[in-house]
Amino acid sequence: MNTKKDSLSDFVLYPAIIMLLLMLAPATLSAQNRPSKPKVFNIMNYGAVGDGVTLDSKSIQKAIDAATLAGKGAQVLIPSGHRYMVGTIELKSEIDFHLEGNAELYVSTNPKDYINDAVIIANGAKNLKITGTGSINGRDLEFFTHYSKETEIWIPKEWRPKIFILTRCNNLLVRDITFGSAPNWGLHMLGCENVVIDNIKIKNNLQVPNCDGIDPDHCRNVLIKNCNIVCGDDGVVVKSTRQTEDFGSSSNIHVKDCVIETQDSGLKIGTETTEDIHNVIFERCKIKTSNRGICIQLRDEGSVYDIIFRDIQFNARYFSDPWWGRGEGISFTAIPRTSQTKIGTIHHISVINVKGNAENSARICGTKESRISDITFNNVALNFNKTTKYKGGLVDNRPTLVYPGIETQNTAGISIRYADKISLTKCSVTWGENRPEYYTHAIETINATRVTIKQFKGEAAQPKLYKAIEIK
Protein backbone atom coordinates (compact mmCIF):
# COMPACT_ATOMS: atom_id res chain seq x y z
CA MET A 1 0.00 0.00 0.00
CA ASN A 2 1.09 3.54 -0.63
CA THR A 3 3.31 4.81 2.20
CA LYS A 4 1.44 8.08 2.28
CA LYS A 5 -1.82 6.28 3.04
CA ASP A 6 -0.25 3.96 5.61
CA SER A 7 0.90 6.96 7.59
CA LEU A 8 -2.69 8.21 8.00
CA SER A 9 -3.20 5.92 11.00
CA ASP A 10 -0.62 7.93 12.87
CA PHE A 11 -2.40 11.26 12.69
CA VAL A 12 -5.30 10.14 14.89
CA LEU A 13 -3.30 10.83 18.03
CA TYR A 14 -2.40 14.34 16.98
CA PRO A 15 -1.07 16.46 19.84
CA ALA A 16 -3.85 19.03 20.04
CA ILE A 17 -6.53 16.40 20.71
CA ILE A 18 -4.31 14.62 23.25
CA MET A 19 -3.85 17.89 25.11
CA LEU A 20 -7.60 18.59 25.02
CA LEU A 21 -8.43 15.12 26.37
CA LEU A 22 -5.87 15.48 29.14
CA MET A 23 -7.26 18.89 30.00
CA LEU A 24 -10.77 17.46 30.28
CA ALA A 25 -9.86 14.27 32.17
CA PRO A 26 -10.42 14.03 35.95
CA ALA A 27 -7.29 15.10 37.79
CA THR A 28 -5.61 12.72 40.23
CA LEU A 29 -4.16 15.34 42.51
CA SER A 30 -3.54 15.27 46.22
CA ALA A 31 -6.11 17.05 48.35
CA GLN A 32 -3.86 20.02 49.06
CA ASN A 33 -3.11 20.53 45.35
CA ARG A 34 -6.61 19.85 44.06
CA PRO A 35 -8.16 23.00 42.56
CA SER A 36 -11.36 24.35 44.06
CA LYS A 37 -14.63 23.37 42.46
CA PRO A 38 -15.74 25.66 39.64
CA LYS A 39 -18.28 28.29 40.54
CA VAL A 40 -21.84 27.39 39.53
CA PHE A 41 -24.21 29.88 37.94
CA ASN A 42 -27.72 28.48 38.23
CA ILE A 43 -29.96 30.05 35.60
CA MET A 44 -32.86 30.08 38.09
CA ASN A 45 -30.97 32.72 40.03
CA TYR A 46 -31.03 34.94 36.94
CA GLY A 47 -34.76 34.82 36.35
CA ALA A 48 -35.31 31.62 34.36
CA VAL A 49 -38.79 30.13 34.93
CA GLY A 50 -38.62 26.73 33.20
CA ASP A 51 -42.34 26.34 32.53
CA GLY A 52 -42.01 25.70 28.79
CA VAL A 53 -44.02 28.84 28.02
CA THR A 54 -42.01 31.79 29.33
CA LEU A 55 -39.07 32.75 27.11
CA ASP A 56 -35.96 32.07 29.20
CA SER A 57 -33.25 33.07 26.70
CA LYS A 58 -32.45 36.41 28.34
CA SER A 59 -32.16 34.88 31.79
CA ILE A 60 -29.89 32.11 30.52
CA GLN A 61 -27.78 34.69 28.70
CA LYS A 62 -27.35 36.69 31.93
CA ALA A 63 -26.03 33.55 33.65
CA ILE A 64 -23.64 32.88 30.76
CA ASP A 65 -22.31 36.44 30.81
CA ALA A 66 -21.79 36.32 34.57
CA ALA A 67 -20.02 32.96 34.38
CA THR A 68 -17.71 34.27 31.68
CA LEU A 69 -16.69 37.19 33.88
CA ALA A 70 -16.04 34.82 36.80
CA GLY A 71 -13.12 33.25 35.01
CA LYS A 72 -11.95 29.88 33.80
CA GLY A 73 -14.16 26.83 34.23
CA ALA A 74 -17.36 28.31 35.64
CA GLN A 75 -20.46 26.19 35.15
CA VAL A 76 -23.73 27.50 33.78
CA LEU A 77 -26.26 25.12 35.30
CA ILE A 78 -29.51 24.32 33.50
CA PRO A 79 -31.31 22.52 36.35
CA SER A 80 -33.08 19.22 35.89
CA GLY A 81 -36.84 18.87 36.01
CA HIS A 82 -37.74 21.86 33.85
CA ARG A 83 -38.46 22.77 30.22
CA TYR A 84 -36.98 26.12 29.19
CA MET A 85 -38.32 27.99 26.16
CA VAL A 86 -35.42 29.54 24.27
CA GLY A 87 -34.52 31.50 21.18
CA THR A 88 -30.86 32.22 20.47
CA ILE A 89 -28.34 31.65 23.27
CA GLU A 90 -24.73 32.74 22.79
CA LEU A 91 -22.11 30.63 24.57
CA LYS A 92 -18.75 32.14 25.48
CA SER A 93 -15.21 31.16 26.47
CA GLU A 94 -14.13 29.21 29.54
CA ILE A 95 -17.55 27.94 30.62
CA ASP A 96 -19.25 24.58 31.02
CA PHE A 97 -22.80 24.90 29.71
CA HIS A 98 -24.34 22.01 31.63
CA LEU A 99 -27.76 20.49 30.95
CA GLU A 100 -28.44 18.65 34.19
CA GLY A 101 -30.48 15.43 34.36
CA ASN A 102 -33.58 15.70 32.19
CA ALA A 103 -33.42 19.47 31.67
CA GLU A 104 -34.84 20.42 28.28
CA LEU A 105 -34.29 23.46 26.10
CA TYR A 106 -37.53 23.94 24.16
CA VAL A 107 -37.02 25.82 20.91
CA SER A 108 -39.14 28.91 20.25
CA THR A 109 -40.96 28.99 16.92
CA ASN A 110 -40.94 32.81 16.78
CA PRO A 111 -38.18 34.20 14.50
CA LYS A 112 -38.14 37.38 16.59
CA ASP A 113 -36.59 35.39 19.44
CA TYR A 114 -33.42 34.79 17.41
CA ILE A 115 -30.41 36.99 16.74
CA ASN A 116 -29.00 34.34 14.43
CA ASP A 117 -30.56 31.45 12.54
CA ALA A 118 -29.65 29.02 15.30
CA VAL A 119 -30.62 28.14 18.84
CA ILE A 120 -27.12 27.87 20.31
CA ILE A 121 -24.31 29.94 18.86
CA ALA A 122 -20.72 30.75 19.78
CA ASN A 123 -18.11 32.83 17.99
CA GLY A 124 -14.44 32.60 18.82
CA ALA A 125 -15.06 30.84 22.13
CA LYS A 126 -12.10 29.08 23.77
CA ASN A 127 -12.22 26.15 26.18
CA LEU A 128 -15.98 25.84 25.85
CA LYS A 129 -17.78 22.76 27.18
CA ILE A 130 -21.36 21.70 26.45
CA THR A 131 -22.19 18.79 28.74
CA GLY A 132 -24.84 16.92 30.68
CA THR A 133 -27.61 14.41 30.03
CA GLY A 134 -30.27 16.99 29.24
CA SER A 135 -31.73 17.66 25.81
CA ILE A 136 -32.73 20.18 23.18
CA ASN A 137 -36.14 19.81 21.55
CA GLY A 138 -36.16 21.42 18.10
CA ARG A 139 -39.96 21.13 17.55
CA ASP A 140 -39.30 20.24 13.94
CA LEU A 141 -42.79 19.79 12.53
CA GLU A 142 -43.91 23.22 13.70
CA PHE A 143 -41.52 24.66 11.09
CA PHE A 144 -43.16 22.72 8.24
CA THR A 145 -46.43 23.22 6.39
CA HIS A 146 -47.42 19.60 5.73
CA TYR A 147 -46.26 16.10 4.92
CA SER A 148 -46.35 15.10 1.26
CA LYS A 149 -47.54 11.51 1.00
CA GLU A 150 -46.62 11.50 -2.68
CA THR A 151 -42.96 12.39 -2.16
CA GLU A 152 -42.67 11.17 1.44
CA ILE A 153 -41.09 14.34 2.80
CA TRP A 154 -42.09 17.24 5.05
CA ILE A 155 -42.46 20.57 3.24
CA PRO A 156 -40.72 23.44 5.07
CA LYS A 157 -42.01 26.88 5.88
CA GLU A 158 -39.97 29.90 4.83
CA TRP A 159 -37.80 29.95 7.97
CA ARG A 160 -36.42 27.28 10.29
CA PRO A 161 -33.43 27.47 12.63
CA LYS A 162 -30.40 25.24 13.04
CA ILE A 163 -29.76 23.79 16.49
CA PHE A 164 -26.07 24.80 16.74
CA ILE A 165 -23.77 27.16 14.84
CA LEU A 166 -20.40 27.14 16.61
CA THR A 167 -17.90 29.36 14.80
CA ARG A 168 -14.12 29.57 15.23
CA CYS A 169 -14.20 27.79 18.57
CA ASN A 170 -10.93 26.38 19.92
CA ASN A 171 -10.75 23.55 22.46
CA LEU A 172 -14.41 22.60 22.27
CA LEU A 173 -16.04 19.67 24.08
CA VAL A 174 -19.61 18.48 23.46
CA ARG A 175 -20.40 15.43 25.57
CA ASP A 176 -23.43 13.31 26.60
CA ILE A 177 -26.18 15.71 25.54
CA THR A 178 -29.18 14.79 23.40
CA PHE A 179 -30.89 16.88 20.77
CA GLY A 180 -33.74 15.93 18.50
CA SER A 181 -36.64 16.99 16.31
CA ALA A 182 -34.25 19.40 14.58
CA PRO A 183 -35.93 21.48 11.86
CA ASN A 184 -32.60 22.11 10.11
CA TRP A 185 -28.91 21.21 10.55
CA GLY A 186 -27.99 19.89 13.96
CA LEU A 187 -24.44 20.39 15.23
CA HIS A 188 -22.79 22.72 12.70
CA MET A 189 -19.20 23.65 13.53
CA LEU A 190 -17.63 26.26 11.27
CA GLY A 191 -13.89 26.90 11.37
CA CYS A 192 -13.46 25.18 14.74
CA GLU A 193 -10.22 23.56 15.94
CA ASN A 194 -9.34 20.98 18.59
CA VAL A 195 -12.80 19.51 19.06
CA VAL A 196 -14.10 16.43 20.89
CA ILE A 197 -17.70 15.29 20.31
CA ASP A 198 -18.38 12.33 22.59
CA ASN A 199 -21.43 10.19 23.32
CA ILE A 200 -24.08 12.57 22.05
CA LYS A 201 -27.47 11.34 20.89
CA ILE A 202 -29.39 12.79 17.97
CA LYS A 203 -33.06 11.85 17.55
CA ASN A 204 -34.42 13.58 14.47
CA ASN A 205 -37.37 12.78 12.24
CA LEU A 206 -36.38 10.56 9.28
CA GLN A 207 -38.84 12.37 6.99
CA VAL A 208 -37.54 15.89 7.71
CA PRO A 209 -35.09 17.21 5.08
CA ASN A 210 -31.80 19.02 5.87
CA CYS A 211 -31.71 17.89 9.50
CA ASP A 212 -28.07 16.71 9.32
CA GLY A 213 -26.57 15.18 12.42
CA ILE A 214 -23.01 16.50 12.80
CA ASP A 215 -21.36 18.88 10.28
CA PRO A 216 -17.65 19.72 10.76
CA ASP A 217 -17.21 22.52 8.21
CA HIS A 218 -13.73 23.98 7.57
CA CYS A 219 -12.71 22.32 10.86
CA ARG A 220 -9.38 20.84 11.98
CA ASN A 221 -8.35 18.38 14.68
CA VAL A 222 -11.78 16.92 15.37
CA LEU A 223 -12.63 13.68 17.18
CA ILE A 224 -16.23 12.42 16.94
CA LYS A 225 -16.88 9.20 18.84
CA ASN A 226 -19.54 7.01 20.47
CA CYS A 227 -22.46 8.94 18.99
CA ASN A 228 -25.90 7.55 18.18
CA ILE A 229 -27.47 9.47 15.31
CA VAL A 230 -30.94 9.28 13.79
CA CYS A 231 -31.67 11.95 11.17
CA GLY A 232 -33.43 12.54 7.89
CA ASP A 233 -30.35 13.99 6.22
CA ASP A 234 -26.62 13.08 6.36
CA GLY A 235 -25.42 11.49 9.58
CA VAL A 236 -21.83 12.77 9.88
CA VAL A 237 -20.77 14.99 6.99
CA VAL A 238 -17.47 16.82 6.55
CA LYS A 239 -17.82 19.99 4.47
CA SER A 240 -16.07 23.11 3.27
CA THR A 241 -18.96 25.44 2.48
CA ARG A 242 -18.60 28.65 0.52
CA GLN A 243 -17.99 31.53 2.93
CA THR A 244 -17.07 35.21 2.72
CA GLU A 245 -14.31 34.62 5.33
CA ASP A 246 -11.33 32.30 4.90
CA PHE A 247 -11.94 29.48 7.37
CA GLY A 248 -9.30 27.17 5.88
CA SER A 249 -9.48 23.52 4.88
CA SER A 250 -11.14 20.62 6.69
CA SER A 251 -8.49 18.20 7.97
CA ASN A 252 -7.41 15.82 10.72
CA ILE A 253 -10.92 14.55 11.44
CA HIS A 254 -11.56 11.18 13.07
CA VAL A 255 -15.05 9.65 13.32
CA LYS A 256 -15.33 6.34 15.16
CA ASP A 257 -17.69 3.99 16.98
CA CYS A 258 -20.90 5.69 15.89
CA VAL A 259 -24.30 4.17 15.01
CA ILE A 260 -26.30 5.97 12.33
CA GLU A 261 -29.80 5.80 10.85
CA THR A 262 -30.55 8.22 8.03
CA GLN A 263 -32.68 8.84 4.99
CA ASP A 264 -29.57 10.12 3.19
CA SER A 265 -25.83 9.39 3.50
CA GLY A 266 -24.47 7.72 6.59
CA LEU A 267 -20.85 8.94 6.45
CA LYS A 268 -20.13 11.64 3.91
CA ILE A 269 -17.72 14.23 2.57
CA GLY A 270 -19.26 17.08 0.60
CA THR A 271 -21.35 18.13 -1.18
CA GLU A 272 -19.84 21.55 -0.49
CA THR A 273 -16.12 21.24 -1.27
CA THR A 274 -14.87 24.78 -1.86
CA GLU A 275 -11.57 24.08 -0.08
CA ASP A 276 -9.54 20.90 0.40
CA ILE A 277 -10.75 18.14 2.71
CA HIS A 278 -8.03 15.71 3.72
CA ASN A 279 -6.70 13.42 6.45
CA VAL A 280 -10.06 12.02 7.51
CA ILE A 281 -10.73 8.61 9.07
CA PHE A 282 -14.15 7.03 9.45
CA GLU A 283 -13.94 3.74 11.34
CA ARG A 284 -15.86 1.17 13.36
CA CYS A 285 -19.24 2.66 12.48
CA LYS A 286 -22.55 0.95 11.79
CA ILE A 287 -24.98 2.50 9.32
CA LYS A 288 -28.27 0.77 10.07
CA THR A 289 -30.17 2.39 7.21
CA SER A 290 -29.33 4.98 4.54
CA ASN A 291 -29.94 6.17 1.00
CA ARG A 292 -26.17 5.98 0.52
CA GLY A 293 -23.82 4.16 2.87
CA ILE A 294 -20.47 5.91 2.53
CA CYS A 295 -20.15 8.86 0.22
CA ILE A 296 -17.81 11.48 -1.23
CA GLN A 297 -19.52 14.14 -3.34
CA LEU A 298 -17.02 16.54 -4.91
CA ARG A 299 -18.76 19.40 -6.73
CA ASP A 300 -16.47 22.44 -6.23
CA GLU A 301 -12.87 23.64 -6.55
CA GLY A 302 -11.43 21.93 -3.46
CA SER A 303 -9.88 18.46 -3.55
CA VAL A 304 -10.57 15.44 -1.35
CA TYR A 305 -7.67 13.16 -0.50
CA ASP A 306 -6.06 10.96 2.13
CA ILE A 307 -9.34 9.52 3.38
CA ILE A 308 -9.90 6.16 5.11
CA PHE A 309 -13.18 4.29 5.54
CA ARG A 310 -12.39 1.29 7.74
CA ASP A 311 -14.35 -1.41 9.60
CA ILE A 312 -17.78 -0.15 8.57
CA GLN A 313 -21.09 -1.95 8.08
CA PHE A 314 -23.95 -0.41 6.12
CA ASN A 315 -27.41 -0.90 4.65
CA ALA A 316 -28.44 1.29 1.71
CA ARG A 317 -31.69 1.34 -0.21
CA TYR A 318 -33.74 3.40 -2.64
CA PHE A 319 -36.11 6.02 -1.31
CA SER A 320 -38.52 8.60 -2.71
CA ASP A 321 -37.53 11.08 -5.41
CA PRO A 322 -36.77 14.31 -3.45
CA TRP A 323 -34.11 12.59 -1.35
CA TRP A 324 -30.58 12.56 -2.75
CA GLY A 325 -29.06 9.15 -3.32
CA ARG A 326 -30.32 6.09 -5.12
CA GLY A 327 -29.42 3.28 -2.77
CA GLU A 328 -25.67 3.27 -3.52
CA GLY A 329 -23.66 1.28 -1.01
CA ILE A 330 -20.56 3.35 -1.78
CA SER A 331 -20.59 6.52 -3.86
CA PHE A 332 -17.50 8.53 -4.81
CA THR A 333 -18.35 11.11 -7.47
CA ALA A 334 -16.48 14.09 -8.94
CA ILE A 335 -18.98 16.08 -10.98
CA PRO A 336 -18.83 19.85 -11.64
CA ARG A 337 -21.60 21.83 -10.00
CA THR A 338 -21.91 24.26 -12.95
CA SER A 339 -20.26 24.75 -16.31
CA GLN A 340 -18.10 27.48 -14.71
CA THR A 341 -16.84 25.24 -11.88
CA LYS A 342 -13.10 24.57 -11.85
CA ILE A 343 -13.53 21.29 -10.05
CA GLY A 344 -10.90 19.70 -7.80
CA THR A 345 -10.04 16.01 -7.63
CA ILE A 346 -10.66 12.93 -5.50
CA HIS A 347 -7.55 10.85 -4.89
CA HIS A 348 -5.90 8.51 -2.40
CA ILE A 349 -9.00 7.01 -0.78
CA SER A 350 -8.89 3.69 1.10
CA VAL A 351 -11.89 1.49 1.86
CA ILE A 352 -10.84 -1.33 4.18
CA ASN A 353 -12.85 -4.11 5.87
CA VAL A 354 -16.19 -2.72 4.77
CA LYS A 355 -19.29 -4.80 4.19
CA GLY A 356 -22.87 -3.99 3.43
CA ASN A 357 -26.17 -4.57 1.70
CA ALA A 358 -27.38 -2.21 -1.01
CA GLU A 359 -29.84 -1.83 -3.85
CA ASN A 360 -27.38 0.07 -6.04
CA SER A 361 -23.72 0.00 -7.04
CA ALA A 362 -20.52 0.79 -5.26
CA ARG A 363 -19.82 3.73 -7.52
CA ILE A 364 -16.46 5.31 -8.38
CA CYS A 365 -17.49 7.93 -10.91
CA GLY A 366 -15.28 10.69 -12.18
CA THR A 367 -15.99 12.80 -15.23
CA LYS A 368 -14.00 14.15 -18.17
CA GLU A 369 -13.59 17.33 -16.08
CA SER A 370 -12.23 15.46 -13.04
CA ARG A 371 -10.94 11.90 -13.08
CA ILE A 372 -10.80 10.00 -9.78
CA SER A 373 -7.51 8.27 -8.95
CA ASP A 374 -5.69 6.09 -6.42
CA ILE A 375 -8.67 4.32 -4.89
CA THR A 376 -8.09 1.16 -2.85
CA PHE A 377 -10.79 -1.35 -1.88
CA ASN A 378 -9.38 -4.02 0.44
CA ASN A 379 -11.65 -6.74 1.84
CA VAL A 380 -14.88 -5.08 0.74
CA ALA A 381 -17.89 -7.42 0.70
CA LEU A 382 -21.03 -6.18 -1.08
CA ASN A 383 -24.44 -7.81 -1.37
CA PHE A 384 -27.07 -6.45 -3.76
CA ASN A 385 -30.79 -7.10 -3.68
CA LYS A 386 -33.86 -5.10 -4.77
CA THR A 387 -35.85 -4.73 -1.58
CA THR A 388 -37.99 -1.58 -1.96
CA LYS A 389 -40.88 -0.39 -4.14
CA TYR A 390 -39.00 2.58 -5.63
CA LYS A 391 -37.85 2.72 -9.25
CA GLY A 392 -34.36 1.33 -9.81
CA GLY A 393 -31.79 1.34 -12.59
CA LEU A 394 -30.88 4.95 -11.76
CA VAL A 395 -27.90 6.88 -10.43
CA ASP A 396 -27.99 10.25 -8.70
CA ASN A 397 -25.52 12.91 -9.89
CA ARG A 398 -27.04 15.83 -8.01
CA PRO A 399 -26.24 18.63 -7.52
CA THR A 400 -25.03 19.47 -11.02
CA LEU A 401 -26.13 21.62 -13.94
CA VAL A 402 -23.63 19.97 -16.28
CA TYR A 403 -24.87 16.37 -16.23
CA PRO A 404 -28.33 14.86 -15.75
CA GLY A 405 -29.32 14.98 -12.10
CA ILE A 406 -30.91 11.54 -12.24
CA GLU A 407 -29.48 9.25 -14.90
CA THR A 408 -30.68 5.86 -16.13
CA GLN A 409 -27.90 3.31 -15.69
CA ASN A 410 -27.61 -0.43 -15.27
CA THR A 411 -26.49 -1.61 -11.86
CA ALA A 412 -23.11 -3.27 -11.71
CA GLY A 413 -21.84 -4.40 -8.33
CA ILE A 414 -18.77 -2.16 -8.55
CA SER A 415 -19.05 0.55 -11.22
CA ILE A 416 -15.86 2.41 -12.20
CA ARG A 417 -15.89 5.31 -14.69
CA TYR A 418 -13.39 8.01 -15.59
CA ALA A 419 -10.93 6.73 -13.01
CA ASP A 420 -7.27 5.69 -12.82
CA LYS A 421 -5.20 3.49 -10.53
CA ILE A 422 -8.01 1.57 -8.88
CA SER A 423 -7.04 -1.43 -6.74
CA LEU A 424 -9.56 -4.09 -5.67
CA THR A 425 -8.10 -6.77 -3.37
CA LYS A 426 -10.00 -9.58 -1.62
CA CYS A 427 -13.34 -8.05 -2.57
CA SER A 428 -16.60 -9.88 -3.20
CA VAL A 429 -19.98 -9.25 -4.84
CA THR A 430 -23.05 -11.36 -4.14
CA TRP A 431 -26.64 -10.98 -5.29
CA GLY A 432 -29.92 -11.62 -3.48
CA GLU A 433 -32.97 -13.39 -4.86
CA ASN A 434 -34.58 -10.29 -6.36
CA ARG A 435 -32.38 -9.37 -9.34
CA PRO A 436 -34.06 -6.94 -11.75
CA GLU A 437 -33.00 -7.01 -15.39
CA TYR A 438 -30.85 -3.91 -14.87
CA TYR A 439 -28.62 -5.83 -12.42
CA THR A 440 -25.62 -6.76 -14.56
CA HIS A 441 -21.87 -7.31 -14.01
CA ALA A 442 -20.12 -7.84 -10.71
CA ILE A 443 -17.51 -5.29 -11.83
CA GLU A 444 -17.81 -2.89 -14.76
CA THR A 445 -15.24 -0.33 -15.89
CA ILE A 446 -15.74 2.38 -18.50
CA ASN A 447 -12.95 4.76 -19.50
CA ALA A 448 -10.79 3.58 -16.61
CA THR A 449 -7.06 2.80 -16.55
CA ARG A 450 -4.74 0.75 -14.36
CA VAL A 451 -7.51 -1.18 -12.63
CA THR A 452 -6.01 -4.03 -10.58
CA ILE A 453 -8.25 -6.86 -9.37
CA LYS A 454 -6.83 -9.52 -7.03
CA GLN A 455 -8.52 -12.44 -5.28
CA PHE A 456 -11.99 -11.30 -6.29
CA LYS A 457 -15.05 -13.47 -5.59
CA GLY A 458 -18.30 -12.97 -7.45
CA GLU A 459 -20.32 -13.46 -10.59
CA ALA A 460 -22.72 -11.42 -12.69
CA ALA A 461 -26.26 -10.95 -11.47
CA GLN A 462 -27.46 -12.66 -14.66
CA PRO A 463 -24.59 -15.08 -15.46
CA LYS A 464 -26.18 -16.23 -18.74
CA LEU A 465 -26.35 -12.66 -20.02
CA TYR A 466 -23.32 -10.89 -18.58
CA LYS A 467 -19.70 -11.52 -17.74
CA ALA A 468 -18.63 -11.20 -14.13
CA ILE A 469 -16.07 -8.53 -15.02
CA GLU A 470 -16.60 -6.20 -17.96
CA ILE A 471 -13.79 -3.88 -19.08
CA LYS A 472 -14.84 -1.23 -21.61
Secondary structure, DSSP 8 states (H G I E B T S, - for coil): --HHHHGGGGGGG-HHHHHHHHHHS-----TTTS-----EEEGGGGT---EEEEE-HHHHHHHHHHHHHH-TTEEEEE-TT-EEEES-EEE-TTEEEEE-TT-EEEE---GGG-SSSEEEEEES-EEEEEEES-EEE--GGGGEEEEETTTTEEEE-S---EEEEEES-EEEEEES-EEE--SS-SEEEES-EEEEEES-EEE--TTSTT--SEEEES-EEEEEES-EEEESS-SEEEEE---SS----EEEEEEES-EEEESSEEEEEEEEESS-EEEEEEEEEEEEE-SEEEEEEE-SSS-EEEEEEEEEEEEE----TTSS--SEEEEEEE--SSTT-----EEEEEEEEEEEEESEEEEEE--SSS-EEEEEEEEEEEEE---SSS--SEEE--S-SSS-SEEE--B-SEEEEEEEEEEEES-EEEE-S---TTB--SEEEEEEEEEEEES-EE--SSTTTS-SEEE-
